[in-house]
Amino acid sequence: MSVNVLNDENFSAEVIDSDMPVLVDFYATWCGPCKALSPIVEKLAAEFDGKLKVGKLNIDEAQQAPSQFGVRAVPTIVFFKNGEAVGNLVGLKKEAELRGHIEKLIE
């Protein structure tokens, strides 16, 4: 499964109404750490396919969702379960740390 491209129009349908846990990567094209995090997010999306939905949202193209979930810096990863934001990570994180959060999320 690929990473879903999210925006203000599809955010509710793809994330809030999702029947599986969701990882949302809030990023910007000009952000160096975001570029470094992207391949890690894509690898984990493939690894947890069928158990976790993964989306990326460009904060320069969507203002509503980042504002709603308190995103003040990028990259920010927000974890959703049953339509609720249940945790977040700010800044560039190691793959192992992200995997640990995902494993707790999908238990």
N, C-alpha and C positions, 0 to 999 in steps of 0.2 A: 504494500500500500504506500502511496506517496503522501507527502505532506500536503494538507489542504491549505489553500490560500484563503485567508479570512479577511473580511472587511466589515464595516458597520452594517451593511445590508444582510449578510449571511451569518453574522456572529451568533445570533440567538438560535437559529435553526441548527447550525453546525456544533455549537458548544453547549448552550444552555439546555437545548432539547435533546442532546445526545443521550443514547441509551448505554453508552460506555464512558469510562473516565476519559478526560481530555487534557492534553498538555498544550498550552498556547505559548508560543514563542513571540513575544513582542519585540520587534527589532526596527532598525533603520538602515537604509542602504549605505549611509555615510559612517556607520559605526564599526570600527575595527574588531572589537570583541564579539560583536554580533556575527561578523563574517567567520570568525574562528569557531563560534558555537554552532553555526549552521550544519556542518557535516556531522557533528555529534548528534544533533537533534534528528537529522535524517537517518542516521544509522540506528538510533533507538526506535524511530518510527517503524523501520523495517523489522527490527528485532521483536517488538511488541505488537506487531500487526494482528488484528483480530481481538486484542485485549485493551488497546489504547488508541484513541484517535489523537492525531497530532496536527496542529495548525500553526501557521505563521501569520502574524499580522503586522504590516508595516505602519508604524505610528505616524508617519508623514502622510499617509493616505486615509487614515481613519482616526478620528478624534474621540468618538463616542465611547468605544470599548476601553481604550487605555485610560480615559478619564474615569469611567465607571468603576474600574478595578484598581485605581490608585497607582497606575504605572507612571513613575517619575523619572526613571532612568532606563536605558537599554544597554544590554539585553535584560529583559525580565521574563522569567518563565512563571506562568500561573497555572496551577493544577485545579481542575474542576471535576467534581463528582456529583452526580444527581442534580446538575444545574447550578451548583454552588461552588464558589471559589474556596478551596480548602487548603491552599498554601501557595507560597511563591518563593522564587529564588531570584536575586538581583546580581547581575554581573556574570562574567565568564566562569563557568563551573566545569569541573572535571566530569568525564563520562561516568565514572563510578558513583559519584555523588548524585548525578541525575538518575542513574539506574536505581539507586537505593530509594529515592523518592517515588519513582514509578512503581517499583515493586510493592511499596506500602500502599500506594494509591489503588492498585488493582487487586489487592487481597480480598 
